[in-house]
Amino acid sequence: MIEVKQLNVNGQIVEGLRVVAPGGEGHPNMLVILCKKGYVMCGYLNAEAAEKFGDAAAIVGGAAFEETLANPVKAVTPAAEALGVTIGMTGAEAVEKLNA
């Protein structure tokens, strides 16, 4: 199942994409929250590829949008770091930086 949902993150509207267990039962969900200048993604996706393409991306764990927004950022690409995203901030704080 693929879910696309508009999310209100502290007054900013962003689009979330969730693919439920893409590898089958027992696999984690795949999540991406799309912002104006980059995206927040789960660890299921490839941070090295995001960096290679110069994307502003933050990696945050979570199986649902609410978890991803509440959990801390685990890693950032240099482009996201240049926009003020730092390890340890919440996913919601990263969305605010990437959507400004």
SVG drawing of the C-alpha trace seen along z (x, -y; Angstrom):
<svg xmlns="http://www.w3.org/2000/svg" viewBox="-3 -30 31 41">
<polyline fill="none" stroke="black" stroke-width="0.4" points="0.0,0.0 1.2,-3.5 -0.1,-6.5 0.3,-10.1 -0.8,-12.6 -0.5,-16.4 1.0,-17.1 0.8,-20.3 4.1,-20.7 3.9,-23.8 1.8,-25.6 3.8,-24.5 2.2,-22.1 4.4,-19.4 3.7,-16.1 4.4,-12.7 4.8,-9.5 4.7,-6.1 5.2,-2.7 4.0,0.0 6.5,2.9 7.9,2.7 10.0,5.8 7.0,7.8 5.7,8.7 8.1,7.9 10.0,5.2 9.9,1.6 7.8,-1.0 9.5,-3.5 8.8,-7.1 9.7,-10.4 8.5,-13.9 8.9,-16.2 9.8,-19.9 10.5,-22.9 14.3,-22.6 14.8,-18.9 13.3,-16.0 13.2,-14.0 13.6,-10.3 13.7,-7.1 16.9,-4.9 15.4,-2.5 16.5,-4.9 20.1,-5.6 21.8,-8.5 24.9,-8.1 22.8,-8.5 21.1,-11.6 24.5,-13.1 25.9,-12.1 23.1,-14.0 23.5,-17.0 20.1,-16.6 19.3,-18.3 18.2,-15.3 17.8,-14.4 17.5,-10.7 15.0,-10.1 13.7,-6.7 10.0,-6.0 7.3,-3.7 4.6,-6.5 4.7,-10.2 4.1,-11.1 7.1,-9.1 9.3,-10.5 8.4,-14.0 9.0,-13.4 12.2,-11.3 15.7,-12.8 17.6,-13.3 20.3,-10.6 22.2,-11.9 22.2,-14.8 23.7,-15.5 26.0,-18.4 23.3,-20.3 20.8,-19.9 23.5,-20.9 24.0,-24.1 20.3,-24.8 20.6,-24.5 19.6,-20.9 21.6,-19.2 21.8,-15.7 19.6,-15.5 16.9,-18.0 13.5,-16.5 12.1,-15.5 9.6,-18.4 12.5,-20.8 14.3,-19.5 11.1,-19.9 10.9,-23.5 14.5,-24.2 14.0,-22.3 10.7,-24.0 11.6,-27.6"/>
</svg>
